[in-house]
Amino acid sequence: MNRNNNQADAIVVGDVSSAIVTVAKRFAKRHKVLTFSYVYGVFILCIICLVGSGTKLTFEQQRQYNQIMNTIDLQAEYTAASKYHTAYANYYHSKGWLSCDAHCQHYKAIMDRRKLEWDEIKAEGNARMSDAKSIAGLFSEVVGVNEVKDSFWDYFYSGKKFAQRQSMWDAMFMGMRSMSRDESIIEYGLKMLMQVLINFSMGLIMALFIFVFGLWSIISTYQANPLTALFFFVTAATAAFAFVTSYLFAIYGAAAGGVYGVVKMAESNMRIEAARGGNARMRNGYIERNNRNRPHYH
């Protein structure tokens, strides 16, 4: 019986695997652009893992980069920011709920002037930083690739935190609803699993879109030629798409495997209970037949 059960399980797993392969082939044929983007992104991720991320700066590039970066006056920017925040505090405490008198307008003019000075200093610093980045290049290990990677990981972890926080609230409210409806723990667990998968999908897809939307602003600061900038944008976007998609595939696969394991354990327990019940009935029938054939003495 165990051998037959194992063969049946193997047949079921084989059918599921063949169905998944068939669906994947159909999807690849219908959505060639997405499939190519995913394959290209996985290829880029493999190159990054095997070769490394970005090219190293030469001694001359490092010298020029440090020379330009040292010309940025961070103290002036800090002083301008402090003056602006002080002016904003004076303006905030001088205005009313819906009005701003002459005294308030005086502090508002000072605040606007401090804000303009701060913006000018920041713009000058950003321009010099852009010149330094143009020396390093988009594909540099120290600046270009690492800056894009840091931006992606920031958005990725933010998406995961959103999913975890949302799942915590869903677990609490769904638990309260399940108690009021007298649902079983299995029903609650399945609903919660689906909600967690939805939350992670929403969080990571949202993080991917925000990263791709802000990617061009990072690339534009390196003053690269349009073809190089476009190639870098497509490469970084497809690599991020491939990583997020693979991560979601892994989550859904783990969830499906866990549900399948629980179902098989429940099925095995049902078989064991059924076998025990059959043996008990056989034993009871044997005892009853012997009792009927046994002579009685009065």
Contacts in CASP RR format, 6 or more apart in sequence:
PFRMAT RR
TARGET T0000
AUTHOR 0000-0000-0000
METHOD contacts of the structure
MODEL  1
MNRNNNQADAIVVGDVSSAIVTVAKRFAKRHKVLTFSYVYGVFILCIICL
VGSGTKLTFEQQRQYNQIMNTIDLQAEYTAASKYHTAYANYYHSKGWLSC
DAHCQHYKAIMDRRKLEWDEIKAEGNARMSDAKSIAGLFSEVVGVNEVKD
SFWDYFYSGKKFAQRQSMWDAMFMGMRSMSRDESIIEYGLKMLMQVLINF
SMGLIMALFIFVFGLWSIISTYQANPLTALFFFVTAATAAFAFVTSYLFA
IYGAAAGGVYGVVKMAESNMRIEAARGGNARMRNGYIERNNRNRPHYH
5 271 0 8 1.000
9 264 0 8 1.000
27 35 0 8 1.000
28 35 0 8 1.000
37 238 0 8 1.000
37 241 0 8 1.000
37 242 0 8 1.000
38 238 0 8 1.000
38 241 0 8 1.000
38 242 0 8 1.000
38 245 0 8 1.000
39 242 0 8 1.000
40 238 0 8 1.000
40 242 0 8 1.000
41 235 0 8 1.000
41 238 0 8 1.000
41 239 0 8 1.000
41 241 0 8 1.000
41 242 0 8 1.000
41 243 0 8 1.000
42 242 0 8 1.000
42 246 0 8 1.000
44 235 0 8 1.000
44 238 0 8 1.000
44 239 0 8 1.000
44 242 0 8 1.000
45 239 0 8 1.000
45 242 0 8 1.000
45 243 0 8 1.000
48 239 0 8 1.000
52 141 0 8 1.000
53 141 0 8 1.000
53 145 0 8 1.000
53 146 0 8 1.000
53 149 0 8 1.000
54 139 0 8 1.000
54 140 0 8 1.000
54 141 0 8 1.000
54 144 0 8 1.000
54 145 0 8 1.000
55 139 0 8 1.000
55 140 0 8 1.000
55 141 0 8 1.000
56 140 0 8 1.000
56 141 0 8 1.000
56 142 0 8 1.000
57 65 0 8 1.000
57 136 0 8 1.000
57 140 0 8 1.000
57 141 0 8 1.000
57 142 0 8 1.000
61 135 0 8 1.000
61 136 0 8 1.000
61 140 0 8 1.000
64 132 0 8 1.000
64 135 0 8 1.000
65 132 0 8 1.000
65 135 0 8 1.000
65 136 0 8 1.000
65 143 0 8 1.000
68 128 0 8 1.000
68 129 0 8 1.000
68 131 0 8 1.000
68 132 0 8 1.000
68 135 0 8 1.000
69 128 0 8 1.000
69 129 0 8 1.000
69 132 0 8 1.000
71 128 0 8 1.000
72 125 0 8 1.000
72 128 0 8 1.000
72 129 0 8 1.000
73 121 0 8 1.000
73 125 0 8 1.000
76 121 0 8 1.000
77 118 0 8 1.000
77 121 0 8 1.000
77 122 0 8 1.000
77 125 0 8 1.000
80 114 0 8 1.000
80 117 0 8 1.000
80 118 0 8 1.000
80 121 0 8 1.000
80 122 0 8 1.000
81 118 0 8 1.000
83 114 0 8 1.000
83 117 0 8 1.000
83 118 0 8 1.000
84 111 0 8 1.000
84 114 0 8 1.000
84 115 0 8 1.000
84 117 0 8 1.000
84 118 0 8 1.000
86 114 0 8 1.000
87 107 0 8 1.000
87 110 0 8 1.000
87 111 0 8 1.000
87 113 0 8 1.000
87 114 0 8 1.000
87 115 0 8 1.000
88 111 0 8 1.000
88 114 0 8 1.000
90 107 0 8 1.000
90 110 0 8 1.000
90 111 0 8 1.000
91 104 0 8 1.000
91 107 0 8 1.000
91 108 0 8 1.000
91 110 0 8 1.000
91 111 0 8 1.000
94 100 0 8 1.000
94 103 0 8 1.000
94 104 0 8 1.000
94 107 0 8 1.000
95 104 0 8 1.000
95 108 0 8 1.000
96 104 0 8 1.000
100 108 0 8 1.000
126 221 0 8 1.000
129 221 0 8 1.000
130 221 0 8 1.000
130 222 0 8 1.000
130 223 0 8 1.000
131 223 0 8 1.000
133 143 0 8 1.000
133 144 0 8 1.000
133 221 0 8 1.000
133 222 0 8 1.000
133 223 0 8 1.000
134 222 0 8 1.000
134 223 0 8 1.000
134 224 0 8 1.000
136 142 0 8 1.000
136 143 0 8 1.000
136 144 0 8 1.000
136 222 0 8 1.000
137 143 0 8 1.000
137 144 0 8 1.000
137 222 0 8 1.000
137 224 0 8 1.000
138 144 0 8 1.000
138 145 0 8 1.000
138 219 0 8 1.000
138 222 0 8 1.000
138 224 0 8 1.000
138 228 0 8 1.000
138 229 0 8 1.000
138 232 0 8 1.000
139 145 0 8 1.000
139 232 0 8 1.000
144 222 0 8 1.000
147 218 0 8 1.000
148 215 0 8 1.000
148 218 0 8 1.000
148 236 0 8 1.000
151 211 0 8 1.000
151 214 0 8 1.000
151 215 0 8 1.000
151 218 0 8 1.000
152 211 0 8 1.000
152 236 0 8 1.000
152 240 0 8 1.000
155 207 0 8 1.000
155 208 0 8 1.000
155 210 0 8 1.000
155 211 0 8 1.000
156 204 0 8 1.000
156 207 0 8 1.000
156 211 0 8 1.000
156 244 0 8 1.000
158 207 0 8 1.000
159 203 0 8 1.000
159 204 0 8 1.000
159 206 0 8 1.000
159 207 0 8 1.000
160 200 0 8 1.000
160 203 0 8 1.000
160 204 0 8 1.000
162 199 0 8 1.000
162 202 0 8 1.000
162 203 0 8 1.000
162 206 0 8 1.000
162 207 0 8 1.000
163 196 0 8 1.000
163 199 0 8 1.000
163 200 0 8 1.000
163 202 0 8 1.000
163 203 0 8 1.000
163 204 0 8 1.000
164 199 0 8 1.000
166 199 0 8 1.000
166 202 0 8 1.000
167 192 0 8 1.000
167 195 0 8 1.000
167 196 0 8 1.000
167 199 0 8 1.000
167 200 0 8 1.000
170 192 0 8 1.000
170 195 0 8 1.000
170 196 0 8 1.000
170 199 0 8 1.000
171 192 0 8 1.000
174 188 0 8 1.000
174 191 0 8 1.000
174 192 0 8 1.000
174 195 0 8 1.000
175 188 0 8 1.000
178 187 0 8 1.000
178 188 0 8 1.000
178 191 0 8 1.000
190 259 0 8 1.000
193 255 0 8 1.000
193 259 0 8 1.000
197 251 0 8 1.000
197 252 0 8 1.000
197 255 0 8 1.000
200 248 0 8 1.000
200 251 0 8 1.000
201 248 0 8 1.000
204 244 0 8 1.000
204 247 0 8 1.000
204 248 0 8 1.000
205 244 0 8 1.000
207 244 0 8 1.000
208 240 0 8 1.000
208 241 0 8 1.000
208 244 0 8 1.000
211 240 0 8 1.000
212 237 0 8 1.000
212 240 0 8 1.000
215 233 0 8 1.000
215 236 0 8 1.000
215 237 0 8 1.000
216 233 0 8 1.000
219 229 0 8 1.000
219 232 0 8 1.000
219 233 0 8 1.000
220 229 0 8 1.000
222 229 0 8 1.000
224 232 0 8 1.000
END
